[in-house]
Every structure is written in structure tokens, then in C-alpha cells.
Amino acid sequence: MLKPSLKTKVTRLFGLENPIIQAGMIWCSGWKLASAVSNAGGLGIIGSGSMYPKELEENIKKCQANTKKPFAVNVPLLYPAIEKHIEIIIRNKVPIVFTSAGNPKTHTPKLKSYGIKVVHVVSSVKFAKKAEMAGVDALVAEGFEAGGHNGREETTTLVLVPAVAKAVSIPVIAAGGIGNGQAMAACMALGAEAVQVGTRFVASAESSAHTNFKRYLLEAKEGDTELVMKQLQPVRLLKNDFYKEVKAAELRGAKKEELKKILGRARAKKGMSQGELNEGELEIGQISGYLNNILPAAEIVANMMQECIETIKRTHRSLS
Ligand code: NDP
């Protein structure tokens, strides 16, 4: 049987077989997941936000040893060791960089001068236009449904993607709430040239998330995640004791300083990497409420492609 295929501006830009891009997620996306997604024909991403420079370099080298296909590194721009990370990325000839949570003007020209393709993650039309002006090659438009860091405006993927696609002339990648082929087909209809998938890949065999976290996210039901900590950095969390503490503080009007104290240090590591389900910060998207299995990354990519193409064909048939 022929493998289903979809060619878009983004597959051409990065040289991919499929327009499926794995999100760069702290503590969950190391070389194993990134190389597995790239080998499956999508774009795998190493999430460097939870890596010291030495670890990032090791992850890049292992990824290169395990795939001959393109892969990327995600760099959250508020990361403390950013200059060192950029230097490692350039030295190791990483072909694509996804930047997030910061100003794309700062590093895009330098990365591009080394022939690296740059994509920036945005959650509003205003920042999409700014990122286009900064010279990025493509954008991720990430809606309110997404896990982890998120926009303050709470704009959903359904609203954001067509608005961004209309406002810019570079390719747009949709993110937030995409965990199956139906959602992928919907995003392509909204004007996206690819999708970025986070939560579905956390629940994969190759993700470096702790098994307790993987198991807990499969138990999540509708309404079990919420966007909190808007005063600091808005973040979508899976509900647990830590979430309850943050929520209670917010409801009694706690100020930034008190929230910072509750957050403390290395909460995300505790939750997602060490599997401490009560005390840790568990960043995950809304789609977790609808997932019920851990699959190999290649199967996730193949299933999404199959479902997406079937959905497009079904829609087309009902039209004619
Ligand atoms: P904290 O300040 O609470 O803790 C820092 C954590 O990052 C520690 O666990 C530390 O590991 C690890 N770390 C890795 N590299 C460094 C470094 N160079 N300096 C200091 N710590 C480092 O931060 P968070 O855990 O909340 O966030 C960590 C990073 O991830 C930030 O840059 C943040 O912007 C980014 N982030 C990205 C998200 C995304 O969606 N892409 C979501 C959330 C955060 P150790 O304990 O071993 O020292």
C-alpha cells in the first residue's frame, strides 16, 4: 500500500516527508524522541530549555548519529545560557532552530547568516508580524489549548491560525490541541502548512518524560488542565497538589512575589523528569484529556497522516 503523503510549503522548506513537527518540550524531548520523529518523516526537535550546554551538545551529537534526516533544536529565549546554546547549535551545524518566549530580533540574523532556518513561536497576530519583520522563515501559531508556556490573550488555535495566516506571508505551522489527524486536517483547512504536536508525543515510547508523568497524563479527563500563573509566565498545567496551591494563591489575590516563592526552583524537573506527581509542575496540553495510550513516535506520525488524509477525502466526498 502507498504511504499517504502531503506536500506543503513547510515540507519543502525543511525537506520533510510529512508536515508533522514535534514540539520542543522541556524534560520530554531529547535526542531519542527527536530522532524517532525525524526518522518517521516528520521533524523532530530537541527541547534545549531544560539542558545545560554540555547536555545539549551530547543530545545534538546523538541525534545526528541516529538520524540522517533534518531535525531542529528549540531554544526558549528566556533561557539563562542562551549565548552558549546558540554557539553549540552553530558549531554542530544544526539545520533548523525553533525559538520561543522572547524577541526573535536578537538571534535570527546571526543564525540565518550560518544558513540555519529559523522558526519563531507566537500566540498573537501582533507578535507574528514582529517575527516576520525579524526575518524568520516560518512561524508557529500556538493556541490556548497548548501545554506549557502560553499566550496571555487565551486565543484558541481555531481563532489564531487563520488570523496569523492572513496577516503574514511566510508559512504558518499550527500548534495547540493537535493530537490526531482530524485536528491536523482542520488546521490545514485553516491555512496552516504543517502542525506542531507536543502532548501526543509526551505520551510516546521515546519521550524522556518520567513514566509516572506519562501514566498520570493518560488518566487526565476533560477539564483536568488549566492555564495559570499569568502574572509570571502563563503556563498550562495538569491539575495536582502544586496546581491547587498556585490556584488557591491566585484566587486570594497573591502577588507576583508570592507566586514566585510557591514556584521555587526546578519544579518542572521535579514533576516531568523525576515523576514527583504531587509536588512537581506538570506541563501538558488540553488534548491529554483524550489520550489513552503510549505509542512509538513512528506510529503516532503514521496514524496522524492516515487520519488526516482520510478526513480530507471524507470532507471532499461530502462536498461533491
Ligand atoms: P527553574 O529556574 O525553576 O529551574 C531551572 C531548571 O532548568 C533546573 O531544573 C535546572 O536543572 C535546569 N537547567 C538547565 N540548564 C540550566 C542553566 N543553564 N541554568 C540554570 N538551570 C538550568 O526553571 P524552569 O524549570 O521553570 O524552566 C527552565 C527553562 O525552561 C527556562 O529557560 C524556561 O524558559 C524554559 N521553559 C520552556 C518551556 C517551553 O514550553 N518551551 C516551558 C517552561 C519552561 P538542575 O536542577 O539540574 O540544575
Boltz pocket constraint, residues with backbone or C-beta under 6 A from the ligand:
constraints:
  - pocket:
      binder: B
      contacts: [[A, 24], [A, 25], [A, 26], [A, 48], [A, 49], [A, 50], [A, 51], [A, 52], [A, 53], [A, 76], [A, 78], [A, 79], [A, 80], [A, 81], [A, 100], [A, 101], [A, 147], [A, 148], [A, 149], [A, 263], [A, 264], [A, 265], [A, 266], [A, 267], [A, 268], [A, 269], [A, 283]]
      max_distance: 6.0
